[in-house]
Amino acid sequence: MAVDFDAAQGKVVFPRNARGADWPGDGLFTMEAAADTLTCRIEATSPGQLEGLKGAVERHLNRFAFREGELVFAWQDA
């Protein structure tokens, strides 16, 4: 998994074959931090990959931000 980040933004590439999957292509997750908001974007190659990545992102961000309480995700279609 390739990860690149700084204090204001980040990028994670989820390999198309991670954990035995066989998606058409890699998934891309990007984040952009503002004063009170973290904007997250997922680019996926199939609906199933998108749903799986949404769940993974939500679980991981909630785990890392546990002091903030339960995070609310308002996913929107682009």
PyMOL Python script that loads the backbone (N, CA, C, O; Angstrom):
from pymol import cmd

cmd.read_pdbstr("""\
ATOM      1  N   MET A   1       0.847  -1.152   0.000  1.00  0.00           N
ATOM      2  CA  MET A   1       0.000   0.000   0.000  1.00  0.00           C
ATOM      3  C   MET A   1       0.909   1.237   0.000  1.00  0.00           C
ATOM      4  O   MET A   1       1.754   1.387   0.883  1.00  0.00           O
ATOM      5  N   ALA A   2       0.738   2.096  -0.964  1.00  0.00           N
ATOM      6  CA  ALA A   2       1.526   3.324  -1.054  1.00  0.00           C
ATOM      7  C   ALA A   2       0.803   4.444  -0.312  1.00  0.00           C
ATOM      8  O   ALA A   2      -0.387   4.675  -0.528  1.00  0.00           O
ATOM      9  N   VAL A   3       1.532   5.137   0.566  1.00  0.00           N
ATOM     10  CA  VAL A   3       0.968   6.216   1.370  1.00  0.00           C
ATOM     11  C   VAL A   3       1.860   7.440   1.238  1.00  0.00           C
ATOM     12  O   VAL A   3       3.085   7.337   1.298  1.00  0.00           O
ATOM     13  N   ASP A   4       1.235   8.601   1.056  1.00  0.00           N
ATOM     14  CA  ASP A   4       1.957   9.860   0.978  1.00  0.00           C
ATOM     15  C   ASP A   4       1.112  10.907   1.694  1.00  0.00           C
ATOM     16  O   ASP A   4      -0.079  11.035   1.409  1.00  0.00           O
ATOM     17  N   PHE A   5       1.710  11.661   2.623  1.00  0.00           N
ATOM     18  CA  PHE A   5       0.930  12.663   3.339  1.00  0.00           C
ATOM     19  C   PHE A   5       1.815  13.748   3.918  1.00  0.00           C
ATOM     20  O   PHE A   5       3.024  13.581   4.078  1.00  0.00           O
ATOM     21  N   ASP A   6       1.171  14.873   4.227  1.00  0.00           N
ATOM     22  CA  ASP A   6       1.788  15.940   4.999  1.00  0.00           C
ATOM     23  C   ASP A   6       0.703  16.474   5.940  1.00  0.00           C
ATOM     24  O   ASP A   6      -0.339  15.835   6.090  1.00  0.00           O
ATOM     25  N   ALA A   7       0.919  17.605   6.563  1.00  0.00           N
ATOM     26  CA  ALA A   7      -0.030  18.116   7.560  1.00  0.00           C
ATOM     27  C   ALA A   7      -1.379  18.527   6.960  1.00  0.00           C
ATOM     28  O   ALA A   7      -2.364  18.619   7.693  1.00  0.00           O
ATOM     29  N   ALA A   8      -1.450  18.774   5.662  1.00  0.00           N
ATOM     30  CA  ALA A   8      -2.675  19.271   5.050  1.00  0.00           C
ATOM     31  C   ALA A   8      -3.386  18.281   4.134  1.00  0.00           C
ATOM     32  O   ALA A   8      -4.578  18.435   3.871  1.00  0.00           O
ATOM     33  N   GLN A   9      -2.675  17.267   3.646  1.00  0.00           N
ATOM     34  CA  GLN A   9      -3.305  16.349   2.699  1.00  0.00           C
ATOM     35  C   GLN A   9      -2.622  14.990   2.722  1.00  0.00           C
ATOM     36  O   GLN A   9      -1.496  14.839   3.197  1.00  0.00           O
ATOM     37  N   GLY A  10      -3.338  14.010   2.194  1.00  0.00           N
ATOM     38  CA  GLY A  10      -2.768  12.677   2.145  1.00  0.00           C
ATOM     39  C   GLY A  10      -3.342  11.865   1.004  1.00  0.00           C
ATOM     40  O   GLY A  10      -4.395  12.188   0.455  1.00  0.00           O
ATOM     41  N   LYS A  11      -2.623  10.793   0.653  1.00  0.00           N
ATOM     42  CA  LYS A  11      -3.046   9.916  -0.436  1.00  0.00           C
ATOM     43  C   LYS A  11      -2.668   8.489  -0.080  1.00  0.00           C
ATOM     44  O   LYS A  11      -1.555   8.230   0.378  1.00  0.00           O
ATOM     45  N   VAL A  12      -3.600   7.560  -0.293  1.00  0.00           N
ATOM     46  CA  VAL A  12      -3.351   6.140  -0.075  1.00  0.00           C
ATOM     47  C   VAL A  12      -3.811   5.392  -1.320  1.00  0.00           C
ATOM     48  O   VAL A  12      -4.934   5.582  -1.787  1.00  0.00           O
ATOM     49  N   VAL A  13      -2.945   4.547  -1.850  1.00  0.00           N
ATOM     50  CA  VAL A  13      -3.306   3.703  -2.983  1.00  0.00           C
ATOM     51  C   VAL A  13      -3.557   2.302  -2.450  1.00  0.00           C
ATOM     52  O   VAL A  13      -2.670   1.688  -1.857  1.00  0.00           O
ATOM     53  N   PHE A  14      -4.770   1.800  -2.664  1.00  0.00           N
ATOM     54  CA  PHE A  14      -5.136   0.445  -2.272  1.00  0.00           C
ATOM     55  C   PHE A  14      -4.939  -0.463  -3.490  1.00  0.00           C
ATOM     56  O   PHE A  14      -5.656  -0.321  -4.480  1.00  0.00           O
ATOM     57  N   PRO A  15      -3.996  -1.379  -3.434  1.00  0.00           N
ATOM     58  CA  PRO A  15      -3.726  -2.243  -4.591  1.00  0.00           C
ATOM     59  C   PRO A  15      -4.957  -3.043  -5.015  1.00  0.00           C
ATOM     60  O   PRO A  15      -5.744  -3.489  -4.180  1.00  0.00           O
ATOM     61  N   ARG A  16      -5.102  -3.209  -6.287  1.00  0.00           N
ATOM     62  CA  ARG A  16      -6.271  -3.906  -6.847  1.00  0.00           C
ATOM     63  C   ARG A  16      -6.399  -5.326  -6.334  1.00  0.00           C
ATOM     64  O   ARG A  16      -7.493  -5.889  -6.338  1.00  0.00           O
ATOM     65  N   ASN A  17      -5.276  -5.923  -5.884  1.00  0.00           N
ATOM     66  CA  ASN A  17      -5.303  -7.319  -5.442  1.00  0.00           C
ATOM     67  C   ASN A  17      -5.067  -7.459  -3.932  1.00  0.00           C
ATOM     68  O   ASN A  17      -4.684  -8.531  -3.465  1.00  0.00           O
ATOM     69  N   ALA A  18      -5.294  -6.384  -3.168  1.00  0.00           N
ATOM     70  CA  ALA A  18      -5.080  -6.448  -1.718  1.00  0.00           C
ATOM     71  C   ALA A  18      -6.017  -7.466  -1.074  1.00  0.00           C
ATOM     72  O   ALA A  18      -7.194  -7.560  -1.422  1.00  0.00           O
ATOM     73  N   ARG A  19      -5.473  -8.214  -0.139  1.00  0.00           N
ATOM     74  CA  ARG A  19      -6.243  -9.214   0.609  1.00  0.00           C
ATOM     75  C   ARG A  19      -6.985 -10.198  -0.286  1.00  0.00           C
ATOM     76  O   ARG A  19      -8.106 -10.605   0.019  1.00  0.00           O
ATOM     77  N   GLY A  20      -6.362 -10.569  -1.371  1.00  0.00           N
ATOM     78  CA  GLY A  20      -6.936 -11.569  -2.259  1.00  0.00           C
ATOM     79  C   GLY A  20      -7.988 -11.047  -3.216  1.00  0.00           C
ATOM     80  O   GLY A  20      -8.611 -11.833  -3.930  1.00  0.00           O
ATOM     81  N   ALA A  21      -8.202  -9.740  -3.249  1.00  0.00           N
ATOM     82  CA  ALA A  21      -9.198  -9.161  -4.166  1.00  0.00           C
ATOM     83  C   ALA A  21      -8.689  -9.224  -5.599  1.00  0.00           C
ATOM     84  O   ALA A  21      -7.513  -9.496  -5.841  1.00  0.00           O
ATOM     85  N   ASP A  22      -9.572  -8.974  -6.527  1.00  0.00           N
ATOM     86  CA  ASP A  22      -9.195  -8.931  -7.939  1.00  0.00           C
ATOM     87  C   ASP A  22     -10.020  -7.857  -8.630  1.00  0.00           C
ATOM     88  O   ASP A  22     -10.814  -8.153  -9.523  1.00  0.00           O
ATOM     89  N   TRP A  23      -9.826  -6.581  -8.205  1.00  0.00           N
ATOM     90  CA  TRP A  23     -10.555  -5.467  -8.802  1.00  0.00           C
ATOM     91  C   TRP A  23      -9.912  -5.096 -10.132  1.00  0.00           C
ATOM     92  O   TRP A  23      -8.755  -5.437 -10.375  1.00  0.00           O
ATOM     93  N   PRO A  24     -10.652  -4.398 -11.001  1.00  0.00           N
ATOM     94  CA  PRO A  24     -10.076  -4.001 -12.294  1.00  0.00           C
ATOM     95  C   PRO A  24      -8.841  -3.097 -12.167  1.00  0.00           C
ATOM     96  O   PRO A  24      -7.964  -3.135 -13.030  1.00  0.00           O
ATOM     97  N   GLY A  25      -8.763  -2.290 -11.107  1.00  0.00           N
ATOM     98  CA  GLY A  25      -7.621  -1.393 -10.921  1.00  0.00           C
ATOM     99  C   GLY A  25      -7.455  -1.031  -9.459  1.00  0.00           C
ATOM    100  O   GLY A  25      -8.257  -1.437  -8.618  1.00  0.00           O
ATOM    101  N   ASP A  26      -6.419  -0.269  -9.156  1.00  0.00           N
ATOM    102  CA  ASP A  26      -6.174   0.178  -7.787  1.00  0.00           C
ATOM    103  C   ASP A  26      -7.254   1.162  -7.347  1.00  0.00           C
ATOM    104  O   ASP A  26      -7.858   1.844  -8.176  1.00  0.00           O
ATOM    105  N   GLY A  27      -7.491   1.229  -6.048  1.00  0.00           N
ATOM    106  CA  GLY A  27      -8.356   2.242  -5.469  1.00  0.00           C
ATOM    107  C   GLY A  27      -7.499   3.373  -4.935  1.00  0.00           C
ATOM    108  O   GLY A  27      -6.378   3.141  -4.480  1.00  0.00           O
ATOM    109  N   LEU A  28      -8.011   4.594  -4.985  1.00  0.00           N
ATOM    110  CA  LEU A  28      -7.276   5.757  -4.511  1.00  0.00           C
ATOM    111  C   LEU A  28      -8.106   6.487  -3.462  1.00  0.00           C
ATOM    112  O   LEU A  28      -9.271   6.808  -3.692  1.00  0.00           O
ATOM    113  N   PHE A  29      -7.497   6.746  -2.313  1.00  0.00           N
ATOM    114  CA  PHE A  29      -8.138   7.490  -1.233  1.00  0.00           C
ATOM    115  C   PHE A  29      -7.321   8.746  -0.980  1.00  0.00           C
ATOM    116  O   PHE A  29      -6.119   8.667  -0.730  1.00  0.00           O
ATOM    117  N   THR A  30      -7.971   9.909  -1.045  1.00  0.00           N
ATOM    118  CA  THR A  30      -7.287  11.162  -0.763  1.00  0.00           C
ATOM    119  C   THR A  30      -8.003  11.889   0.364  1.00  0.00           C
ATOM    120  O   THR A  30      -9.214  11.756   0.540  1.00  0.00           O
ATOM    121  N   MET A  31      -7.232  12.663   1.126  1.00  0.00           N
ATOM    122  CA  MET A  31      -7.761  13.455   2.244  1.00  0.00           C
ATOM    123  C   MET A  31      -7.206  14.865   2.131  1.00  0.00           C
ATOM    124  O   MET A  31      -6.071  15.080   1.705  1.00  0.00           O
ATOM    125  N   GLU A  32      -8.051  15.828   2.530  1.00  0.00           N
ATOM    126  CA  GLU A  32      -7.610  17.214   2.607  1.00  0.00           C
ATOM    127  C   GLU A  32      -8.136  17.786   3.914  1.00  0.00           C
ATOM    128  O   GLU A  32      -9.341  17.769   4.167  1.00  0.00           O
ATOM    129  N   ALA A  33      -7.226  18.294   4.745  1.00  0.00           N
ATOM    130  CA  ALA A  33      -7.587  18.805   6.060  1.00  0.00           C
ATOM    131  C   ALA A  33      -7.862  20.298   6.014  1.00  0.00           C
ATOM    132  O   ALA A  33      -7.132  21.062   5.383  1.00  0.00           O
ATOM    133  N   ALA A  34      -8.934  20.701   6.696  1.00  0.00           N
ATOM    134  CA  ALA A  34      -9.256  22.110   6.922  1.00  0.00           C
ATOM    135  C   ALA A  34      -9.368  22.289   8.431  1.00  0.00           C
ATOM    136  O   ALA A  34      -9.153  21.339   9.184  1.00  0.00           O
ATOM    137  N   ALA A  35      -9.693  23.468   8.870  1.00  0.00           N
ATOM    138  CA  ALA A  35      -9.734  23.760  10.306  1.00  0.00           C
ATOM    139  C   ALA A  35     -10.642  22.803  11.078  1.00  0.00           C
ATOM    140  O   ALA A  35     -10.268  22.335  12.154  1.00  0.00           O
ATOM    141  N   ASP A  36     -11.819  22.508  10.550  1.00  0.00           N
ATOM    142  CA  ASP A  36     -12.760  21.656  11.278  1.00  0.00           C
ATOM    143  C   ASP A  36     -13.354  20.537  10.425  1.00  0.00           C
ATOM    144  O   ASP A  36     -14.359  19.936  10.803  1.00  0.00           O
ATOM    145  N   THR A  37     -12.743  20.258   9.288  1.00  0.00           N
ATOM    146  CA  THR A  37     -13.275  19.248   8.365  1.00  0.00           C
ATOM    147  C   THR A  37     -12.134  18.469   7.724  1.00  0.00           C
ATOM    148  O   THR A  37     -11.082  19.027   7.412  1.00  0.00           O
ATOM    149  N   LEU A  38     -12.355  17.192   7.535  1.00  0.00           N
ATOM    150  CA  LEU A  38     -11.452  16.365   6.754  1.00  0.00           C
ATOM    151  C   LEU A  38     -12.244  15.885   5.541  1.00  0.00           C
ATOM    152  O   LEU A  38     -13.167  15.081   5.670  1.00  0.00           O
ATOM    153  N   THR A  39     -11.877  16.382   4.368  1.00  0.00           N
ATOM    154  CA  THR A  39     -12.557  15.983   3.143  1.00  0.00           C
ATOM    155  C   THR A  39     -11.868  14.737   2.602  1.00  0.00           C
ATOM    156  O   THR A  39     -10.661  14.728   2.361  1.00  0.00           O
ATOM    157  N   CYS A  40     -12.664  13.684   2.416  1.00  0.00           N
ATOM    158  CA  CYS A  40     -12.145  12.394   1.960  1.00  0.00           C
ATOM    159  C   CYS A  40     -12.749  12.075   0.600  1.00  0.00           C
ATOM    160  O   CYS A  40     -13.930  12.326   0.359  1.00  0.00           O
ATOM    161  N   ARG A  41     -11.938  11.527  -0.274  1.00  0.00           N
ATOM    162  CA  ARG A  41     -12.409  11.140  -1.604  1.00  0.00           C
ATOM    163  C   ARG A  41     -11.875   9.747  -1.914  1.00  0.00           C
ATOM    164  O   ARG A  41     -10.706   9.443  -1.675  1.00  0.00           O
ATOM    165  N   ILE A  42     -12.755   8.910  -2.449  1.00  0.00           N
ATOM    166  CA  ILE A  42     -12.359   7.571  -2.868  1.00  0.00           C
ATOM    167  C   ILE A  42     -12.638   7.432  -4.356  1.00  0.00           C
ATOM    168  O   ILE A  42     -13.738   7.720  -4.827  1.00  0.00           O
ATOM    169  N   GLU A  43     -11.629   6.989  -5.081  1.00  0.00           N
ATOM    170  CA  GLU A  43     -11.791   6.660  -6.490  1.00  0.00           C
ATOM    171  C   GLU A  43     -11.621   5.153  -6.607  1.00  0.00           C
ATOM    172  O   GLU A  43     -10.567   4.613  -6.273  1.00  0.00           O
ATOM    173  N   ALA A  44     -12.658   4.480  -7.081  1.00  0.00           N
ATOM    174  CA  ALA A  44     -12.654   3.020  -7.178  1.00  0.00           C
ATOM    175  C   ALA A  44     -12.976   2.604  -8.605  1.00  0.00           C
ATOM    176  O   ALA A  44     -13.496   3.392  -9.396  1.00  0.00           O
ATOM    177  N   THR A  45     -12.658   1.358  -8.919  1.00  0.00           N
ATOM    178  CA  THR A  45     -12.876   0.847 -10.270  1.00  0.00           C
ATOM    179  C   THR A  45     -14.144   0.012 -10.398  1.00  0.00           C
ATOM    180  O   THR A  45     -14.473  -0.456 -11.488  1.00  0.00           O
ATOM    181  N   SER A  46     -14.859  -0.176  -9.289  1.00  0.00           N
ATOM    182  CA  SER A  46     -16.123  -0.907  -9.340  1.00  0.00           C
ATOM    183  C   SER A  46     -16.951  -0.547  -8.108  1.00  0.00           C
ATOM    184  O   SER A  46     -16.390  -0.109  -7.103  1.00  0.00           O
ATOM    185  N   PRO A  47     -18.271  -0.721  -8.162  1.00  0.00           N
ATOM    186  CA  PRO A  47     -19.113  -0.420  -7.010  1.00  0.00           C
ATOM    187  C   PRO A  47     -18.738  -1.240  -5.766  1.00  0.00           C
ATOM    188  O   PRO A  47     -18.772  -0.719  -4.651  1.00  0.00           O
ATOM    189  N   GLY A  48     -18.388  -2.494  -5.949  1.00  0.00           N
ATOM    190  CA  GLY A  48     -18.005  -3.330  -4.810  1.00  0.00           C
ATOM    191  C   GLY A  48     -16.735  -2.842  -4.145  1.00  0.00           C
ATOM    192  O   GLY A  48     -16.639  -2.825  -2.918  1.00  0.00           O
ATOM    193  N   GLN A  49     -15.764  -2.447  -4.943  1.00  0.00           N
ATOM    194  CA  GLN A  49     -14.518  -1.907  -4.408  1.00  0.00           C
ATOM    195  C   GLN A  49     -14.796  -0.606  -3.648  1.00  0.00           C
ATOM    196  O   GLN A  49     -14.226  -0.382  -2.580  1.00  0.00           O
ATOM    197  N   LEU A  50     -15.664   0.246  -4.187  1.00  0.00           N
ATOM    198  CA  LEU A  50     -16.004   1.508  -3.531  1.00  0.00           C
ATOM    199  C   LEU A  50     -16.616   1.262  -2.160  1.00  0.00           C
ATOM    200  O   LEU A  50     -16.217   1.899  -1.185  1.00  0.00           O
ATOM    201  N   GLU A  51     -17.563   0.365  -2.072  1.00  0.00           N
ATOM    202  CA  GLU A  51     -18.211   0.076  -0.787  1.00  0.00           C
ATOM    203  C   GLU A  51     -17.218  -0.500   0.217  1.00  0.00           C
ATOM    204  O   GLU A  51     -17.235  -0.138   1.393  1.00  0.00           O
ATOM    205  N   GLY A  52     -16.361  -1.393  -0.249  1.00  0.00           N
ATOM    206  CA  GLY A  52     -15.348  -1.964   0.635  1.00  0.00           C
ATOM    207  C   GLY A  52     -14.375  -0.912   1.153  1.00  0.00           C
ATOM    208  O   GLY A  52     -14.001  -0.935   2.326  1.00  0.00           O
ATOM    209  N   LEU A  53     -13.964   0.007   0.284  1.00  0.00           N
ATOM    210  CA  LEU A  53     -13.041   1.059   0.695  1.00  0.00           C
ATOM    211  C   LEU A  53     -13.700   2.050   1.637  1.00  0.00           C
ATOM    212  O   LEU A  53     -13.053   2.540   2.562  1.00  0.00           O
ATOM    213  N   LYS A  54     -14.975   2.357   1.424  1.00  0.00           N
ATOM    214  CA  LYS A  54     -15.698   3.227   2.368  1.00  0.00           C
ATOM    215  C   LYS A  54     -15.650   2.635   3.770  1.00  0.00           C
ATOM    216  O   LYS A  54     -15.339   3.337   4.732  1.00  0.00           O
ATOM    217  N   GLY A  55     -15.953   1.360   3.886  1.00  0.00           N
ATOM    218  CA  GLY A  55     -15.932   0.692   5.191  1.00  0.00           C
ATOM    219  C   GLY A  55     -14.544   0.699   5.814  1.00  0.00           C
ATOM    220  O   GLY A  55     -14.400   0.958   7.009  1.00  0.00           O
ATOM    221  N   ALA A  56     -13.531   0.419   5.018  1.00  0.00           N
ATOM    222  CA  ALA A  56     -12.160   0.394   5.531  1.00  0.00           C
ATOM    223  C   ALA A  56     -11.731   1.773   6.011  1.00  0.00           C
ATOM    224  O   ALA A  56     -11.130   1.902   7.077  1.00  0.00           O
ATOM    225  N   VAL A  57     -12.036   2.800   5.232  1.00  0.00           N
ATOM    226  CA  VAL A  57     -11.676   4.170   5.608  1.00  0.00           C
ATOM    227  C   VAL A  57     -12.381   4.570   6.899  1.00  0.00           C
ATOM    228  O   VAL A  57     -11.752   5.109   7.809  1.00  0.00           O
ATOM    229  N   GLU A  58     -13.676   4.310   6.982  1.00  0.00           N
ATOM    230  CA  GLU A  58     -14.431   4.665   8.192  1.00  0.00           C
ATOM    231  C   GLU A  58     -13.863   3.969   9.427  1.00  0.00           C
ATOM    232  O   GLU A  58     -13.674   4.608  10.461  1.00  0.00           O
ATOM    233  N   ARG A  59     -13.593   2.683   9.333  1.00  0.00           N
ATOM    234  CA  ARG A  59     -13.053   1.945  10.481  1.00  0.00           C
ATOM    235  C   ARG A  59     -11.694   2.479  10.907  1.00  0.00           C
ATOM    236  O   ARG A  59     -11.445   2.670  12.097  1.00  0.00           O
ATOM    237  N   HIS A  60     -10.824   2.717   9.950  1.00  0.00           N
ATOM    238  CA  HIS A  60      -9.476   3.180  10.283  1.00  0.00           C
ATOM    239  C   HIS A  60      -9.472   4.602  10.839  1.00  0.00           C
ATOM    240  O   HIS A  60      -8.789   4.873  11.827  1.00  0.00           O
ATOM    241  N   LEU A  61     -10.213   5.499  10.228  1.00  0.00           N
ATOM    242  CA  LEU A  61     -10.232   6.866  10.745  1.00  0.00           C
ATOM    243  C   LEU A  61     -10.853   6.926  12.134  1.00  0.00           C
ATOM    244  O   LEU A  61     -10.376   7.675  12.987  1.00  0.00           O
ATOM    245  N   ASN A  62     -11.896   6.159  12.376  1.00  0.00           N
ATOM    246  CA  ASN A  62     -12.483   6.121  13.728  1.00  0.00           C
ATOM    247  C   ASN A  62     -11.503   5.542  14.735  1.00  0.00           C
ATOM    248  O   ASN A  62     -11.455   6.000  15.876  1.00  0.00           O
ATOM    249  N   ARG A  63     -10.733   4.561  14.344  1.00  0.00           N
ATOM    250  CA  ARG A  63      -9.750   3.966  15.240  1.00  0.00           C
ATOM    251  C   ARG A  63      -8.656   4.983  15.599  1.00  0.00           C
ATOM    252  O   ARG A  63      -8.250   5.086  16.756  1.00  0.00           O
ATOM    253  N   PHE A  64      -8.188   5.728  14.595  1.00  0.00           N
ATOM    254  CA  PHE A  64      -7.106   6.681  14.834  1.00  0.00           C
ATOM    255  C   PHE A  64      -7.576   7.957  15.528  1.00  0.00           C
ATOM    256  O   PHE A  64      -6.785   8.629  16.189  1.00  0.00           O
ATOM    257  N   ALA A  65      -8.847   8.293  15.385  1.00  0.00           N
ATOM    258  CA  ALA A  65      -9.371   9.534  15.960  1.00  0.00           C
ATOM    259  C   ALA A  65     -10.293   9.250  17.143  1.00  0.00           C
ATOM    260  O   ALA A  65     -11.228  10.009  17.393  1.00  0.00           O
ATOM    261  N   PHE A  66     -10.041   8.176  17.864  1.00  0.00           N
ATOM    262  CA  PHE A  66     -10.952   7.753  18.932  1.00  0.00           C
ATOM    263  C   PHE A  66     -11.181   8.836  19.982  1.00  0.00           C
ATOM    264  O   PHE A  66     -12.244   8.858  20.602  1.00  0.00           O
ATOM    265  N   ARG A  67     -10.228   9.727  20.199  1.00  0.00           N
ATOM    266  CA  ARG A  67     -10.411  10.797  21.191  1.00  0.00           C
ATOM    267  C   ARG A  67     -11.444  11.821  20.745  1.00  0.00           C
ATOM    268  O   ARG A  67     -11.983  12.560  21.569  1.00  0.00           O
ATOM    269  N   GLU A  68     -11.717  11.868  19.463  1.00  0.00           N
ATOM    270  CA  GLU A  68     -12.687  12.820  18.914  1.00  0.00           C
ATOM    271  C   GLU A  68     -14.124  12.313  19.053  1.00  0.00           C
ATOM    272  O   GLU A  68     -15.066  13.064  18.799  1.00  0.00           O
ATOM    273  N   GLY A  69     -14.302  11.070  19.445  1.00  0.00           N
ATOM    274  CA  GLY A  69     -15.632  10.467  19.449  1.00  0.00           C
ATOM    275  C   GLY A  69     -15.911   9.857  18.082  1.00  0.00           C
ATOM    276  O   GLY A  69     -15.067   9.902  17.188  1.00  0.00           O
ATOM    277  N   GLU A  70     -17.076   9.301  17.933  1.00  0.00           N
ATOM    278  CA  GLU A  70     -17.464   8.658  16.668  1.00  0.00           C
ATOM    279  C   GLU A  70     -17.536   9.701  15.552  1.00  0.00           C
ATOM    280  O   GLU A  70     -18.238  10.704  15.678  1.00  0.00           O
ATOM    281  N   LEU A  71     -16.815   9.463  14.475  1.00  0.00           N
ATOM    282  CA  LEU A  71     -16.824  10.381  13.341  1.00  0.00           C
ATOM    283  C   LEU A  71     -18.051  10.130  12.471  1.00  0.00           C
ATOM    284  O   LEU A  71     -18.530   9.000  12.371  1.00  0.00           O
ATOM    285  N   VAL A  72     -18.552  11.182  11.847  1.00  0.00           N
ATOM    286  CA  VAL A  72     -19.711  11.091  10.964  1.00  0.00           C
ATOM    287  C   VAL A  72     -19.216  11.232   9.526  1.00  0.00           C
ATOM    288  O   VAL A  72     -18.516  12.188   9.194  1.00  0.00           O
ATOM    289  N   PHE A  73     -19.581  10.288   8.691  1.00  0.00           N
ATOM    290  CA  PHE A  73     -19.208  10.314   7.273  1.00  0.00           C
ATOM    291  C   PHE A  73     -20.439  10.592   6.442  1.00  0.00           C
ATOM    292  O   PHE A  73     -21.464   9.930   6.602  1.00  0.00           O
ATOM    293  N   ALA A  74     -20.345  11.566   5.558  1.00  0.00           N
ATOM    294  CA  ALA A  74     -21.449  11.902   4.661  1.00  0.00           C
ATOM    295  C   ALA A  74     -20.944  11.706   3.219  1.00  0.00           C
ATOM    296  O   ALA A  74     -20.645  12.670   2.514  1.00  0.00           O
ATOM    297  N   TRP A  75     -20.858  10.439   2.805  1.00  0.00           N
ATOM    298  CA  TRP A  75     -20.356  10.132   1.475  1.00  0.00           C
ATOM    299  C   TRP A  75     -21.325  10.659   0.426  1.00  0.00           C
ATOM    300  O   TRP A  75     -22.541  10.557   0.582  1.00  0.00           O
ATOM    301  N   GLN A  76     -20.775  11.218  -0.636  1.00  0.00           N
ATOM    302  CA  GLN A  76     -21.576  11.725  -1.749  1.00  0.00           C
ATOM    303  C   GLN A  76     -21.024  11.164  -3.042  1.00  0.00           C
ATOM    304  O   GLN A  76     -19.817  10.971  -3.188  1.00  0.00           O
ATOM    305  N   ASP A  77     -21.921  10.904  -3.976  1.00  0.00           N
ATOM    306  CA  ASP A  77     -21.479  10.459  -5.295  1.00  0.00           C
ATOM    307  C   ASP A  77     -20.963  11.652  -6.067  1.00  0.00           C
ATOM    308  O   ASP A  77     -21.521  12.747  -5.989  1.00  0.00           O
ATOM    309  N   ALA A  78     -19.906  11.438  -6.806  1.00  0.00           N
ATOM    310  CA  ALA A  78     -19.341  12.541  -7.606  1.00  0.00           C
ATOM    311  C   ALA A  78     -19.899  12.541  -8.990  1.00  0.00           C
ATOM    312  O   ALA A  78     -19.540  13.394  -9.800  1.00  0.00           O
TER     313      ALA A  78
END
""", "prot")
cmd.dss("prot")
cmd.show_as("cartoon", "prot")
cmd.util.cbc("prot")
cmd.orient("prot")
